[in-house]
């Protein structure tokens, strides 16, 4: 073994220890307890971790098959791959094979994140070690990478996206390859193939760096066959790995779940110095700046230490190395090219700066649909981000090499690290406390409140084991993650797609329509529990379902100001009776609500905006909108009255000329207090 190889091994393990130590300092050991899933069920930072965990729970109950990672319990009956629930396919498949040996409660997300931090430190030490003479210098230079804001921002939030070590590994092989005039690294080949088994977003990032190396070597040597062959074989291997872990599953085809189009989750032009992300302030010194749309997902704050070092290195480089800049640009031209491409894609065709949209570049809709495959475009800047960080660290070392002081580089990097960590201290303090907030406590299934303030936990406990399939009659935008965990715990199938990032939207819509038609035509399934968050869907079906022997009703919860609000509407076949203080069974006295509808003329279901445009000034705040349902048609008739909080509103007229709606004129000067309230009809 050569001295250089010994140093690389030593540096890697020292860096890995540094990364693992950083993980322990920030998150502690609770997440490493594989039987502790409280932070996953509680929705650390936001609900995405519930999605990741639910995917694993469904897959754990599924039979083994090829491709791996596919389950028919979720998005039933078509099934899906848990690659589309971001459940880290490589880890899910590995632990699924070990399932007979695992405890009843088992989560691997803490182990995965700790490994990502260790590998981040290992490859950061190797990368900086290419520019540093001593191990201490390399480790100091690795600190900004280990405490990278964009890594910390994703850890345990978008768990699978914590594998930033893949980018650092690709950059390491790029620098080494350009120095040694080689490209056929087994490690680089493995990094590209591994990326798709962790999260597909890393594939264009690592391949961008790989392409820069291959193109650079081919351009210099004027030999293109071997680099092209390496790229082709690597792409084929990556595709095979993707197939093996279900990334190309046909059940995940289609636009469903794509959400906002390309351009919404873009990178703001202020991202490098804007210290704000989803609910976290990242700087002790720099002020938070405005963003627009989904710019929060394009978070790329560098940290004050790196920003200052990068500025010093840029000024010094332009001043002292200007004669070499052109030759450096030529040598690394392909890397510059891919950096420009990645940055342009990250910024997108919707160019934003602070809180304003500067301009929108028109693109063909077909191209936008293609780009929407990677709709969170701001993430594609990460290779450029780490190159800036590397340039700041390596440039600082080069600058200090001209100073006649033995330890100038160590001192400079120590200062960079101190400024960086002090600047990031507000976010680090929040992260240190974050996972400690999640302890196994009794909370309501859907709302997260204490069970006494909700009826959902009680209802699902009373119906436990009764049904084999949870049928979502509509998309579950508020309760989908929690109900997915419930269905997985109960061993049920679930038709809901809330936790699936991609699915066949037409097939799912047809399935929902089929269930609705079955209920209306008397074909209700005894083994299905039907749920919806939409009162209009529930009220369209409740009469028919009740006639077939189902318990129908609304499950309420006290949230926010303590007032009861409907959390979920359920149709439970064969359930004779259910009672709870916060459950309202369906009957002729079932409360109606004004439709929560707003546009240029309606606000929360009350006709009150811009009425001069349509010549209805006289109707201001007197006409309200209801969904056209059988119960509403029976109850909302002229001569009846609406009771709300002790006030009586007589119904003067009901207009059903607009399909799907009932426009009710009331004898009042102001119907706005009716919005969002349960209404009794007399």
N, C-alpha and C positions, 0 to 999 in steps of 0.2 A: 504494500500500500504506500503510495507516494505521500510526502509531507503535505501536499496540497489537499489530497483526499482526506487525510487525517484531520486537517484543519476544518474542512467542510463538515465532516461528521461532528466534530466538536462544536462548531458554530451552530449547526442545526439543532443539536440537543440543548445547548445553552439557550438558544432562542426559543425553543419549545418550552423549556422550563419558565422562561420569562413570560411567554404567552399564557401558560397555565396559571402562573402566579397572578397575572393580571386578572384572569377570569375569577379566581378565588377571592381576590381583593374586592372585586366589583359585585359579584353575584353570590359569594359564599358557597356553601356545600349543599344547600337544600335541593337545588335542581339536579344534583348528581345522585340523589336518592331516587332510584328508578320506580319506587312505589309511591312517590309524591307527585300527584298530578293536580294538586290544588291550583297552582298558578296557570295550568293549561285550561282547566275547567272554568277558572275565574276570568279568563280573557286578559292576560297580561298586556297592558297598554291598550290593546284593542282586541277585537274578536278573532283576528286571523289565527291565533294559536289554537282556538277552539276548532277551527276548520282543519288544521294540521292534525290535531289529536283525534278528531272524529274520523278522519280518513284512515288512520292507523287502526282504530278500534273496529271499523267495518272490515278492513282487510284481514285483521287478525282472525276473524270468524269465517273467512272465506276459504274454500278449498284451494290448494296449490294448483297452479296451471301455468302454461306458457302462452303469451308473455306473463312475466311476474307482475305483481302489484295490481292485478285487476280484481274487482269485487262486484258481485251482482246485487249486493245488499243495498248499495247506494245508487241513486238514480235508477231505481228498480222500475221496470224489469230489464232495461238495456244494460245496466251496470256502467261502471266507469273505471278508469285507472286512477289510483291515488297519486299518480304524478300530477293530476289536476286538482288535488287538494293540498299540494305542496307539503306532502308528508315525508319527504326525503326518501325517494324510492330505494336507493341503495341500502339504507339502514332498515327500512320497512321490510324489504325482501330478506335481508339477513336475519332479522329477529323473528320474522314469520317462520323461517326454517327451524328456529330454536323454540318456537312457541310452546311445545310440550314441557319445556324446562323452565318456562318463565312464570313468575308469580301472577296472581289474578289481576292485579293492577301493575302495569308496566309501561313506562314511558322512556324513550331514548333521546328525547330532545335536549336534555341537560348534558348527556354524554356527548352528543353531536356538537353542541355549541362549545363545550370545553375543548374538544378535539380541534375545532376550527380555530380557537384562540391559540392553542399550542402550535398548530401548523402555520398560523399567521406569524407567530414569533420565529419559528424555525426558518421559514422562507425569507422573512424580512432580514434575519441575521445573515443568511447566505447572500441575499441581494446587496445589502450594504457592505458585506464583507468583500465584495468585488472592488470596492473603492476604499476600504479601510485596511490599515496595516495591522492593527492589534485587535484582539478579540473584544476588549473592553470598548473600543471605538465602535466596532460593529454592533455590539449589544446596545450601546447608547443610541446609535442611529436607528435601531429597530424599535425603540420605544414609541415614537410617533405612529408607526405602523400598527403596533399592538393596541394602542389606545386610539386608533383611527375613529373619528366620529361616525363615518359612514358604516363601519363595522358595528360599533356599539349601537347605532340607531336601528340596525336590523336584527341584532341578536335577541332572540326570544319574541320578537315581534313578527318578522317574516323569517322564521328560523332557518329555513333552508338557504336563504340568501346570506347567511353568515360565512359562507365558504369563500371569503375574499383571498384566502391563501392560493386559490387557483390562479388568480390574476398575478399575484406576486411570483408564483412559480413560473408562469409564462414569461414574465419580465426578466426573471433570473436567467432563463435559458436564452432569451433574446440577447442580453448583454454578453453572456458567456459565448454564445454562438458568433456574435459579431467580432468578438476579440479573437476567437480561435478559428474563424472562417469555417464554421461547420454548422449544420442544422439538424442532422439526423439524431436527435436526442430521444432515447427511450422514455425519459421522464416527461418530456414535452408531449410526446405521443400519448402517454398515459393521462396527463393532465387534461388534454382535450377530450379523451374518451370518458374520463371520470366526470367531467363537468355536466354532461347531460343526465347522469345518474343522480346528481344532487339537485340541480335546478337548471332548466334549459336557458335561462337568461345569461348564464355564464358562458354558453357556447360561442355566441358571437364575440364576446370579449376576449376569450383565450385564443380563438381563431384569428382575431384581428391582429394580435401580437405575433402569432405564428406566421400569418401571411406576411407581415412586415419582415420577419427574419428570412423566410424562404425567398421572398421577392428580392430582398437586399443581397442575399448570397447569390441568387441566380443572376442578378444584374451585374454584380462585380465580376463573377466568373464567366459570364456569358454562356452558362450551361443551365438549361432550363428543365431538362428531362427528369433528373433525380429529385429536385425540389418539387416538381409537379407530381411525380410518383408518390413522394412522401405525403404530400397534401391529400392526394386522392385516396391512398390507403388509410390515412388517418380519418378522413371523412367517412369512409366506408365502415371503419371500426366504430366510430362514434354513432353512426346510424344503427349498427347492430346492437350496440349497448342501449341506445334509445328504444329500439324495438323490444329488447329483452326486458326492460324495466317499464314498459307500457306507455312510453311517451307518445307513441304514434297510434295509440288505441283508437279504433274507429268510434268507440263510444264517446270519445272526447272531441270528435270532429264537429265542426259547426261554429257559429258565432255566438251561441248562447253563453252567457257569463262574461263576455268580453267587456261589458260595461261601457265606459267612456271611450271614445275614439282616440286614436293617435293624435297627440298634440295637447291633450288635457293634462296628463301627468308628465309634463315636460320640465326641463331645467330652466329656471329663471336665470337671467344674465347676472344676477347678483349672488348666485348660489355659493360661490367660493368664499365669500365673506359675510354671508347672511347666516347668523347662528341660531336658526330656528328650524325645527322639524315638527312632527306630529306630537304636540303637547310637551315639548322639551325645549328649554333655552340652553344653548351650548356655550355661551361665552360670558365670562365675568366682566369683560371690558367692552366688547363691541356691541352696539345696539342692534336689536332685532329690526329687520326691515320688512317692508310689505312684500306679499306674494299675491298671486292670482290663481284661481282655479285649483288644479291639483299639483301646483309647484312643490308642495310639501314632500311629494314622493321623489322629486328631483333634488333632494337635500344633498349638498356636496360641500359643506363647510370644512375648510382646511384646518382651522385652529390658528390662533394668533401667532404662536411660535413658528409654525411652518410658513405662514403668510409673511412674517418679517424676514425669515431666512430666505425665502424665495425672492423677495424684493431686493435684498442685499446681493444675493447671488446674481440676479438678473442685471442689476446696475453694474456690478463688478465684471460680469461676463461680457457685456456689451462694450465696456470701456477698455478692458485689457485683452480680450480674446477676439476682438472684432475681425482680426485678420484670419482667424481660423473658423469663424462662424459659417462661412460659405462651404468650406470643406466638410464641416460637421453636418451641415444640412444635406450635403450631397451623400455623405456616408449613411446617414439615418433618414434619408428622404422618404423611404417607404413607411417608416414608423411615423413620421410627421404626417404623411398622407392618411394613414388609418386613424391617427389622432384627430385630424380635421373631420374625417367622416364620422367618427364616433361622437365628437362634440356637436356636429351639425345635426345628427340624428337625435341626440339628447335634447338639444334646444328645440328641435322640431320646426315645422312650418308655421307654428303659432309662436312668434317671438315675443317673449315677455321680459319686462324689466321693472323691478319693484312691483307696484300694484297695477301696472298698465300693460295692455297688449299693444306692442309697438306696431306690428303689422302681421298679416297672415298671407303666406305664400300659397296661391291656389295650386292644388294638386289633383290629379285625376282620382275619382272615388275608388277605382280599383287599386291604386297605389296606397291610398289611405287604409283600405281594408287589409291590404298585405302588411302594412306597417303596424296596424293594430294588433297583429300577432304579438308584437313586443310593445304594447300600448304604454307601459310605464317607461317611457323612453329616457327619462332622466338618469336611470340606472346605467345606461350604456356609457356614461362618462367615467365610470370608475377606473378603467385602465389609464385614462388621461390624468385623473386625480392622483393615482399612485405614482405616475411618472413625475408629476409636479412635486410630490413629496420626496421622491428619490432625487430629483434634481436639486431640491433645497438642501437635502442632507449631504449628497455627494459634492455639490458645489461648495458648500460650507467647508468640507474637508479639503477640497482643492485650494480654496482661498486661504485656509489656515496653513497650508503646506509652505506658503511663501513667507510666513511669519517665523522669525528666528526664536521660536519658543517651543520646546520639546512637546509640551502637552497642549498646544493651542487648539488642536482639533477636538480633543476630549473636553476641554473647557467650553468651546463653542457649542458642541453638541449638548453638554450638560445644561448650558443656558437655554438652548432651544427646548429641551425637554421640560425644564422648570417652567418656562413661560407657557409652553403648550398645556401642561397639566394644570397649572393654576388657572389658565383661561378656561379650560374645560371643566373646572371644579363644580360649577352648578349642576351640570348634567351628570358628572360622575357621582356626586352626592345623591342625586335622584336615583341613579341606577343602583347604587349601593343599598338604598332602602327599598328598592322596587319589589324584588321577589319575597322579601320578608313580610310584605303585606298580605301574602296569600297563605292562609292556614286553613286546614280542613274544618270549616264551620258550616252549620246548617243554614242553607239559604234556599230561597225559592228557585225552582227549576228554571223558570223563564226570566223573571224580573231581577233576580239577584238580591231581592229584599228578604227580610225574615219571612218564613212561611205564614206567620199570622197576618201579614199584609197582602197575601195573594192566595188565590184558589188553585193555581195550576199544579203545584206540587201535590196537593191533596187529591186532586182529580186523577193525576197520573198514577199515584200510589193506589187509588181505589180500582183503577182499570189495569193494573200491572198484570201481565201474562194473559190478558184477554184477547189481544189482537196480534196478528203477525206482520201487518204492514201499516205504516204511517203514510197516509195519502195527503199530500199537500194540494189543495184545490187551486191555489194561486201561489206565486212566489212568496216565500216567507222572508220578508226583508228585515223584520225586527226579532223574530224568535227562531229563525232557521238554525243558527249555530247550536243553541241550547237543545232544540228538539232533535237535532242530529245526534248529539251526545246521548240524549234519552233513548232514542231508537237503537243506537249501538249498544247501550247498556242492557236494553231489554232483548237484544237479539232479533230485533225487528228489521224488516226491509223498510226503506224510505224512498218515496218518489221525489222528494224535495231535491232541488239543485242548488240550494243556498251555499253549500260548502264546496261546490264543484266549479272550478275556474273556466272550464270549457265543456260544452255539451251540445247535442243536436237540438237546437231550439225548436225546430218544426216538430220533431218527434215528441218532445216534452209537452208542447202545446196540444198536440193531438191526443196524448195520453190524458192530460187534464180534462180536455173536452169530453173524452170517452167516459171518464168517471162521472162528470156532471150529467151526461146523457143517461148513464146507468141509474143514477139516483132519481132523476126525473121520470124515468120509464119504469120504475119499480124493481130495478135490478141491483139494489144495494148489496154490497158484499159484507157478509157477516164477520169476516176476519180482518176488515180494514177499519182503522180509526181515521176519520176525515177531519182535517183542520184547515182553517183559513184565517187570515188577519183582516179580510175585507168583509164588512157587514153586508154589502150588496150581494156577494156570492152566497153567504150564509142564508140571507133572507129569501133568495131565489130558490133554495133547496130545502129549507127547513120544513115546509108543509109536506112535501113528498117524503122526506126522510122520516118525519114523525109518524106518518101514516104506515110506514114500513117497520115501526117498532124501535126507532132510534131515539135516544135521549139527545136533544139538541139544546144548545145553550151557549152563553157567553161566559168566559172565565175572566174575572176582573182582578185588578191589582191596585194597591194604593202606592203610587210613586210620585215623586216630585213634591207637590203641595199637599199630598195626603188624600186628595180626592180620588175616588175609585174610577179607573179607566179600563175599558175592555182590552185585555192582553191577547186573547185568542178566542175564536169561535170554533166549536167542536160539534161533530155529528158522530155519536157513539152507538153503533148498531147493537141491539140486544140489551142495552143497559136500561133496566127498568126505571131506576130513579137515581138522582144524585142531588144532594143539597149541600150548600155551603153559604156562609154569609156573603161571600164575594162571588157567587155564581148565580147567574140569572137564567133560569130555564125558558125555553121558547114557549110562548103562548100568545093568545090574542092581545094580551097586555104587555107583550115584549116591548121595551123602549126603543123608539126610533131616534135616529140622529140626522141632523142636516149633513148632507154630503160635504166633505172637506174639499171643496173644489174652488180653484181660483184661476182667473184669467184677466183679460182687460176689463171685464164688467162685473165679474163675481169675485168676492173675497170670502173664503171659507164658507161658501155656499149661500152667501147673502148678496143680492143684487145691489151694488152700492158704488161702483166705479165707472167713471167716464160715461155716465148715462146720457149726457147731452149728445154723444156721438150716435146714439141709436134712438133718440127722442123719447126716453123713458125716465125723465127727471121725476115725474110724479110717483114712480115706483121705488124711489130711493129707500133702501133699508126696509122695504115692505114685502118683498118677494124672496122666498127661500127655496132652496133646491134640495130635493130628496131623490135617492135612487128609486127607480120604478121597479118595485117588487110586489108580489101578491099581497103581503101584509100591509104595505104602504097604500096600495090601491083600496084595500078594504077600509082602512082607518082614516086616511086623509081625504075627506069629502067635505064639500061645502056644508056649513052648519055645524061641523064638529069644531073642537077647540084643542089647542096645544097647551098643556100645563108645564111650566118650568119654574122651579124655585118660587112657588107661590103666585106666579103671574099667569094670567089666562090670555091666550091669543086666539081670537076667533078666526076660523078659516073662511075667507070670502070666495075664493075661486081656486080651482086646480086645473092646470094646463098640462096636458100630456102630449102636446104636438111634437116635442123634441124627443125622439126615440131614446129610451133608456133613462129618462128623467121625468120627474114630476115637479113642476114649478107652482108653488103654493103661495097665493096672495093672502096676507094676514091683515087683520084690523089692528094695526099698530103703527106708531111713528118710527119705531126702531126695533128690528128683529135681531140685531147683532148679538144680544146676550144669549140667544139660543145656540150659537155656534159651539160645538164641542160638548154639548150637554145631552144627557139622557132626557128624552121628551116623552111625556105621558099624553096619550091621545084620548080625549073624551068624546 
